Amino acid sequence: MDGQINISQIAIWEKPFLCYEFNNKSCQKFVYPLESRILLYILCSVSSVVTIIGNLLVIITVVHFKQLHTPTNYLILSLAVADLLVGGVVMPPSMLRSIETCWYLGDLFCKIHSSLDVTLCTTSILNLCIISLDRYYAICHPFQYHNKMTSLTTLIMIIICWTVSAALGFGMIFMELNIIGAEDFYYENIKCDGRCKLFQSREAATVMSLSCFYIPAFVMLCIYLKILYVAKRQVQAIQSVNSELKKEGKATKTLAIIMGVFLAFWSPFFLCNIIDPFISYSVPPLLFDLFYWVGYYNSTCNPIVYAFFYSWFRHAFRIILSKAIFQTNSSRTVLM
């Protein structure tokens, strides 16, 4: 009898955990120790809150202070909106998926969440492309800058950026373009109840990675190298003669750092994303999840970069915290 009990107990212990216990189509579940889960929930929640607050401060600053109503800052505003949505809409469901290792929010919301994830990432890099173009004209063609990069032109580019990103993100997921060429493999080996994974066939992974990351990143790097070359030739003027050029040069340096942070945080994910289909989808899910979160933290870091390099942001931050923003004509405050 004891032997039978022991064998039965071992069978129960070795039985894998499932997302849905009585569903034969359920995905398997990995259960973290309670202490690890609590720690992860605290870390992810704090990250989400910091991301929301930091980007909300950037949005309030650019919208409220009239001094900052410039084409460059409108692009920063658009980037901050994308980062705010990452912190407020994408990160909380991702936190539940990563820590519980299952998706309990339904297939429809899984598609919406995945679509928003792709949309916001694409929006960020397209915004950075427009910013690099803005900096190119500001440094390399300063006399044409105000004619080329008007507020209306910038607004049109921002609208195109968001529209293209949304069409790409939602179109790919809801039309199932991401599984073209690997439908049988997906439904036989990947699809199960309790999983929300952005599966991509070889063709989809290649096209999406090139379109959403590698090609825009290459274009931005080329533009900033051109800017660096021109800026070196203008270095004396920037340092001693033209204060406007000096100001533009500092803005270019800060926004180049923003671009560098984006590339550094998202490169691991997109490297795995383009390789995974060609190695029989053998990248561990835990590693993919880790790289997802590294990418999300880019949205957390951007306001920190603004605060570190822009004195106007630090000044605006003090005004907002002191509630002086509610005073009459505070929008006309000159930020140093």
Residue pairs with C-beta under 8 A, 6 or more apart in sequence:
16 28
16 29
17 28
17 29
17 30
17 31
18 26
18 27
18 28
18 29
18 194
19 26
19 27
19 28
19 29
19 102
19 103
19 104
19 193
19 194
19 195
20 26
20 193
20 194
23 193
25 192
25 193
26 192
26 193
26 194
27 102
27 192
27 193
27 194
27 195
29 100
29 101
29 102
29 194
30 101
31 101
32 40
32 99
32 101
37 99
40 95
40 98
40 99
41 95
41 99
44 91
44 94
44 95
44 98
44 99
44 293
45 95
47 87
47 91
47 296
47 297
47 300
48 87
48 88
48 91
48 92
48 95
49 87
50 87
50 300
51 83
51 84
51 86
51 87
51 88
51 91
51 296
51 299
51 300
52 84
52 87
52 88
54 300
54 302
54 303
54 304
55 80
55 81
55 83
55 84
55 87
55 299
55 302
55 303
56 84
57 303
57 313
57 316
57 317
57 320
58 76
58 77
58 80
58 302
58 303
58 306
58 313
59 77
59 80
59 81
59 84
60 320
60 325
61 68
61 312
61 313
61 316
61 317
61 320
62 68
62 69
62 73
62 74
62 76
62 77
62 80
63 77
64 316
64 325
64 330
64 331
65 312
65 316
65 331
65 333
65 335
66 331
66 332
67 312
67 332
67 333
67 334
67 335
68 312
68 316
68 335
69 151
70 151
71 134
71 149
71 150
71 151
71 153
71 154
72 131
72 134
72 135
72 138
72 149
72 251
72 255
74 151
74 154
74 155
74 158
75 127
75 130
75 131
75 134
75 154
75 158
76 131
76 306
78 123
78 127
78 158
78 161
78 162
79 124
79 127
79 128
79 131
79 258
79 302
80 302
80 303
82 120
82 123
82 124
82 127
82 299
83 124
83 298
83 299
83 300
83 302
83 303
84 299
85 116
85 120
86 120
86 296
86 299
87 299
87 300
89 116
90 113
90 116
90 117
90 120
90 296
91 296
93 105
93 109
93 113
94 113
94 117
94 292
94 293
94 296
96 103
96 104
96 105
97 103
97 196
98 289
98 292
98 293
102 194
102 195
103 110
103 194
103 195
103 196
104 194
105 113
105 196
110 196
111 173
111 174
113 196
114 169
114 173
114 196
114 198
115 169
115 170
115 172
115 173
115 174
116 169
117 169
117 198
118 165
118 168
118 169
118 172
118 173
118 198
118 208
118 212
119 165
119 166
119 168
119 169
119 170
120 165
120 169
121 212
121 266
121 295
122 164
122 165
122 168
122 169
122 212
123 161
123 162
123 165
124 262
124 298
124 299
125 212
125 213
125 216
125 217
125 262
125 266
126 161
126 164
126 165
126 216
127 158
127 161
128 216
128 220
128 258
128 259
128 262
129 216
129 219
129 220
130 154
130 157
130 158
130 161
131 255
131 258
131 259
132 219
132 220
132 223
132 224
132 227
132 255
132 259
133 149
133 223
134 149
134 154
135 223
135 224
135 227
135 248
135 251
135 252
135 255
135 256
136 223
136 226
136 227
137 144
137 145
137 148
137 149
138 145
138 149
138 248
138 251
138 252
139 227
139 230
139 231
139 234
139 245
139 248
139 249
139 252
140 226
140 227
140 230
141 148
142 244
142 245
142 248
168 211
168 212
171 177
172 178
172 204
172 208
173 198
177 204
178 198
178 199
178 200
178 201
178 204
178 208
179 186
179 199
179 200
179 201
179 204
180 201
180 203
180 204
181 201
181 202
181 203
181 204
182 199
182 201
182 202
182 277
186 199
186 201
190 197
190 199
190 281
197 285
200 208
200 273
200 276
200 277
201 277
202 277
202 278
205 273
205 274
205 276
205 277
206 274
208 273
209 270
209 273
209 274
212 270
213 266
213 270
214 270
214 274
217 263
220 259
224 256
224 259
227 252
227 256
231 238
231 249
231 252
234 245
234 249
237 245
238 245
238 246
238 249
239 246
250 309
253 309
254 305
254 306
254 309
254 310
257 305
257 309
258 302
258 305
261 298
261 301
261 302
261 305
262 298
265 294
265 295
265 297
265 298
265 301
266 294
266 295
266 298
268 291
268 294
268 295
269 288
269 291
269 292
269 294
269 295
272 283
272 287
272 288
272 291
275 283
276 282
276 283
276 288
306 313
307 313
307 314
307 317
311 335
311 336
312 335
312 336
315 335
315 336
316 335
319 325
319 330
319 333
324 330
